[in-house]
């Protein structure tokens, strides 16, 4: 952004920027810039000022603010800033406090809230390393929006910094569990999308790295989802969660220790005590043996619980799998 010799040049620059934002973020976020380009200031300082204003009764200002949010988030992928991180955080916090996630009715509120969540999480994630002060009131307001409003973690290009920050927050575990269940369903419907990081949406590699780090709630959240699906008896969703955990361990075998510490053995016992299909028990059997082969021996503190489970798995494999699959299981267990 900067000074432009004519309004026509400014319009052309805004148009090009909007097209870049469309390609970068998806969901037609560039439309917010095309709609508001007439009112957008050229000076970044003025943009930050506008972002921090109340716009509940001013459609033109609200449109400008949506465009500014889109520009700020798009800039972050090129490691560019309109101004210093502390100024951006202050303006975004002021926007949250004054407008409370209220967007013009012409604009899809769900996708704009999704962008706001990711932008705020990204700035907070960066600010944590350099101790930039934040507003607890703004954070709590955003958490309230995350819990009570409609948004979708999976529809927008993401920063690993933002995802990591979000999954460190115990206050929003419930809505994040819902988002992770959607991720698990999508993975089972189309593994190729979730395994590829070409679009930089939330993908399996990113989730596996977060689980391995041990610095987020990913592992405990997936185990909680597994327990919830056991209680509700929803086999398709249980299968999707088990499949995601199994894929995480394929990518990062050392994550086994994280899942053991989160009590996944209790979930396994439940699966073999209930009348689930051979499909669910088969993927669970491979998952159990992968954990046994890759986890650190010191994490198996509940030996009296693991031995009966292994016997159940072996009996299931013996009577339900063909000879080739059974031999594969035995070889896996033996460490070959």
C-alpha positions in Angstrom: 0.0 0.0 0.0 1.1 3.6 -0.4 0.4 6.8 -2.2 -1.1 6.6 -5.7 -1.0 9.3 -8.4 -4.7 8.8 -9.4 -7.8 7.0 -8.1 -7.7 4.8 -11.2 -4.2 3.5 -10.3 -5.4 2.9 -6.7 -8.4 0.9 -8.1 -6.1 -1.2 -10.3 -3.8 -1.9 -7.4 -6.7 -2.9 -5.2 -8.1 -5.2 -8.0 -4.7 -7.0 -8.3 -4.4 -7.3 -4.5 -7.9 -8.8 -4.3 -7.1 -11.4 -7.0 -3.9 -12.4 -5.1 -6.0 -12.7 -1.9 -8.5 -14.9 -3.7 -5.8 -17.3 -4.9 -4.0 -17.2 -1.5 -6.9 -17.6 0.9 -9.7 -19.0 -1.2 -13.4 -18.5 -0.2 -13.5 -15.2 -2.3 -11.9 -13.2 0.5 -10.7 -10.9 -2.3 -14.3 -9.8 -2.8 -14.1 -7.8 0.5 -11.3 -5.7 -1.1 -13.2 -5.2 -4.4 -16.3 -4.1 -2.5 -14.5 -1.6 -0.3 -11.7 -0.3 -2.5 -13.3 3.1 -3.0 -13.3 3.8 0.7 -10.0 2.1 1.6 -7.2 4.5 2.7 -3.8 4.2 1.2 -1.9 4.9 4.4 -1.4 1.8 6.6 -1.6 3.9 9.7 -5.1 5.1 8.6 -6.1 1.5 8.0 -5.1 0.5 11.5 -7.1 3.5 12.8 -10.2 2.4 10.8 -9.9 -1.2 12.0 -10.1 0.0 15.6 -13.5 1.8 15.2 -17.0 0.7 15.9 -18.8 -0.1 12.7 -22.1 -1.7 13.8 -24.1 1.1 12.1 -21.8 2.0 9.3 -21.8 -0.4 6.4 -19.0 1.3 4.4 -16.7 1.3 7.5 -17.6 -2.4 8.2 -16.7 -3.3 4.6 -13.4 -1.5 4.9 -12.6 -3.4 8.1 -13.3 -6.7 6.4 -11.0 -5.7 3.5 -8.3 -4.7 6.0 -8.5 -8.0 7.9 -8.1 -9.9 4.6 -5.1 -7.8 3.6 -3.4 -8.2 7.0 -3.9 -12.0 6.9 -2.7 -12.3 3.3 0.4 -10.1 4.0 1.4 -12.5 6.8 2.1 -15.3 4.3 4.7 -13.2 2.6 6.2 -12.2 6.0 5.1 -8.7 5.3 3.5 -6.3 7.8 1.5 -3.1 7.2 2.9 -1.9 10.6 4.5 -3.4 13.7 3.0 -6.5 15.3 2.1 -4.7 18.5 0.1 -2.1 16.5 -1.7 -4.8 14.5 -2.6 -6.7 17.6 -3.9 -3.5 19.3 -6.1 -2.7 16.3 -7.4 -6.2 16.0 -8.2 -6.4 19.7 -10.0 -3.0 19.5 -12.0 -4.3 16.5 -13.0 -7.4 18.5 -14.0 -5.4 21.6 -16.0 -2.8 19.7 -17.7 -5.0 17.0 -17.9 -8.4 18.6 -17.7 -10.4 15.4 -20.6 -8.6 13.8 -20.2 -8.4 10.0 -22.3 -6.7 7.3 -25.2 -9.0 6.3 -23.9 -8.9 2.7 -20.7 -10.7 3.9 -20.6 -14.3 4.9 -20.1 -14.0 8.7 -18.8 -17.5 9.1 -15.8 -17.1 6.7 -14.9 -13.7 8.1 -15.0 -15.0 11.7 -12.8 -17.8 10.5 -10.3 -15.3 9.1 -10.5 -13.2 12.3 -9.8 -16.2 14.4 -6.7 -17.2 12.3 -5.4 -13.7 12.1 -5.7 -13.1 15.9 -4.1 -16.5 16.6 -1.2 -15.8 14.3 -0.4 -12.5 15.8 -0.7 -13.9 19.3 1.5 -16.8 18.4 4.2 -14.4 17.1 3.7 -12.0 20.0 4.2 -14.8 22.6 7.9 -15.2 21.6 8.6 -11.5 22.0 6.3 -10.9 25.0 4.0 -8.3 23.4 1.2 -7.5 25.9 -2.4 -8.4 25.0 -5.9 -7.7 26.1 -7.4 -10.5 28.2 -10.9 -9.0 27.5 -10.4 -9.2 23.8 -9.1 -12.8 24.1 -12.2 -13.8 26.1 -14.5 -12.0 23.7 -13.0 -14.0 20.8 -13.2 -17.2 22.7 -16.9 -16.5 23.3 -17.3 -16.0 19.5 -15.4 -19.3 18.8 -17.7 -21.2 21.2 -21.0 -19.7 20.2 -20.7 -18.6 16.6 -20.4 -20.6 13.3 -16.8 -20.8 11.8 -14.8 -23.5 10.0 -11.1 -24.3 10.7 -10.7 -26.1 7.5 -11.8 -23.7 4.8 -8.9 -21.2 4.8 -5.1 -21.3 4.3 -3.5 -21.5 7.7 -0.3 -20.7 9.6 1.2 -23.5 11.7 1.9 -20.7 14.3 -1.9 -19.9 14.5 -3.0 -23.5 14.7 -0.4 -24.2 17.4 -1.6 -21.2 19.5 -5.3 -22.3 19.1 -4.6 -25.9 20.2 -2.8 -24.7 23.3 -6.0 -23.0 24.7 -7.9 -25.2 27.1 -10.8 -22.6 27.1 -11.8 -23.6 23.6 -11.3 -27.3 23.7 -15.0 -28.1 23.0 -15.3 -26.1 19.7 -11.9 -27.3 18.6 -13.0 -30.9 19.3 -15.9 -30.3 16.9 -13.5 -28.9 14.3 -11.2 -31.9 14.7 -14.1 -34.3 14.3 -14.9 -32.5 11.0 -11.2 -33.0 10.0 -11.4 -36.7 10.8 -14.6 -37.1 8.7 -13.0 -35.2 5.8 -9.9 -37.4 6.0 -11.9 -40.6 5.7 -13.9 -39.2 2.8 -10.8 -38.0 0.8 -7.4 -38.9 2.3 -5.5 -37.3 -0.7 -6.8 -33.8 0.3 -5.7 -34.1 3.9 -2.4 -35.7 3.2 -1.3 -33.0 0.8 0.0 -29.7 2.1 0.2 -28.0 -1.3 -2.7 -25.7 -0.4 -1.6 -25.2 3.2 -5.0 -25.9 4.6 -5.0 -27.9 7.8 -3.5 -31.2 6.7 -2.3 -34.4 8.3 1.4 -33.4 8.4 0.5 -30.3 10.4 -1.6 -32.3 12.8 1.1 -35.0 13.2 3.7 -32.4 14.0 1.5 -30.7 16.6 0.8 -34.1 18.2 4.6 -35.0 18.3 5.5 -31.6 19.8 3.6 -32.4 23.0 2.9 -28.6 23.3 -0.7 -28.7 22.3 -4.0 -30.5 23.2 -4.2 -32.5 19.9 -3.4 -35.9 21.4 -5.7 -35.5 24.4 -8.4 -34.0 22.2 -8.4 -37.0 19.8 -8.5 -39.5 22.7 -11.4 -37.5 24.2 -13.2 -37.7 20.8 -12.6 -41.5 20.7 -14.1 -41.8 24.2 -17.1 -39.7 23.1 -17.7 -41.8 20.0 -17.6 -44.9 22.2 -20.3 -43.5 24.5 -22.5 -42.4 21.6 -22.0 -45.6 19.6 -21.4 -43.8 16.3 -19.1 -46.3 14.6 -18.5 -44.3 11.4 -17.1 -41.4 13.4 -15.2 -43.7 15.7 -13.6 -45.3 12.6 -12.6 -41.8 11.3 -11.0 -40.8 14.6 -9.0 -44.1 14.8 -7.9 -43.7 11.2 -6.6 -40.2 11.9 -4.6 -41.4 14.9 -3.2 -44.3 12.9 -2.1 -41.9 10.2 -0.5 -39.6 12.7 1.6 -42.6 14.0 2.5 -43.5 10.4 3.9 -40.0 10.0 5.3 -39.6 13.5 5.7 -42.9 15.3 7.2 -41.2 18.4 3.8 -39.6 19.0 2.8 -43.0 20.5 4.1 -41.8 23.9 1.7 -38.8 23.7 -1.3 -40.9 23.1 -0.4 -43.4 25.8 0.0 -40.6 28.4 -3.5 -39.4 27.4 -5.0 -42.7 28.3 -5.8 -44.2 24.9 -5.6 -47.7 26.4 -9.0 -47.2 28.0 -10.5 -46.4 24.6 -9.0 -49.5 23.1 -10.6 -51.7 25.8 -13.9 -50.2 25.0 -13.7 -50.9 21.3 -13.1 -54.6 21.9 -15.9 -54.8 24.5 -18.5 -53.5 22.1 -20.0 -55.1 19.0 -18.1 -53.0 16.4 -17.5 -54.2 12.9 -14.5 -56.0 11.7 -13.5 -52.8 9.7 -13.2 -50.8 12.9 -11.4 -53.5 14.9 -9.0 -54.2 12.1 -7.7 -50.6 11.9 -7.7 -50.4 15.7 -5.6 -53.6 15.8 -3.0 -52.2 13.5 -3.0 -49.0 15.5 -2.4 -50.9 18.8 0.5 -52.8 17.4 2.0 -49.7 15.9 1.9 -48.1 19.4 3.4 -51.2 21.0 6.3 -51.2 18.4 7.0 -47.4 18.5 6.4 -46.2 22.1 9.1 -45.9 24.6 9.1 -48.8 27.0 9.0 -46.5 30.0 5.5 -45.2 29.0 3.9 -48.7 29.5 3.2 -48.1 33.2 -0.1 -50.1 33.0 1.3 -53.5 32.0 -1.6 -55.3 33.6 -4.0 -53.4 31.3 -1.9 -53.9 28.1 -1.5 -57.7 28.3 -5.2 -58.5 28.3 -5.7 -56.0 25.5 -2.9 -57.7 23.3 -4.6 -61.1 23.9 -7.9 -59.7 22.7 -6.3 -58.2 19.6 -4.5 -61.5 18.8 -7.7 -63.5 19.2 -9.6 -61.1 17.0 -6.9 -61.2 14.3 -6.7 -65.0 14.4 -10.5 -65.5 13.9 -11.3 -62.5 11.7 -8.3 -61.7 9.4 -7.0 -63.7 6.5 -3.7 -65.5 6.8 -1.7 -62.8 5.1 -3.1 -60.0 7.3 -2.6 -62.1 10.4 1.1 -62.8 9.5 1.5 -59.0 8.9 0.2 -58.3 12.4 2.5 -60.9 14.0 5.5 -59.5 12.1 4.6 -56.0 13.1 4.3 -57.1 16.7 7.7 -58.9 16.5 9.3 -55.8 15.1 10.1 -56.9 11.6 
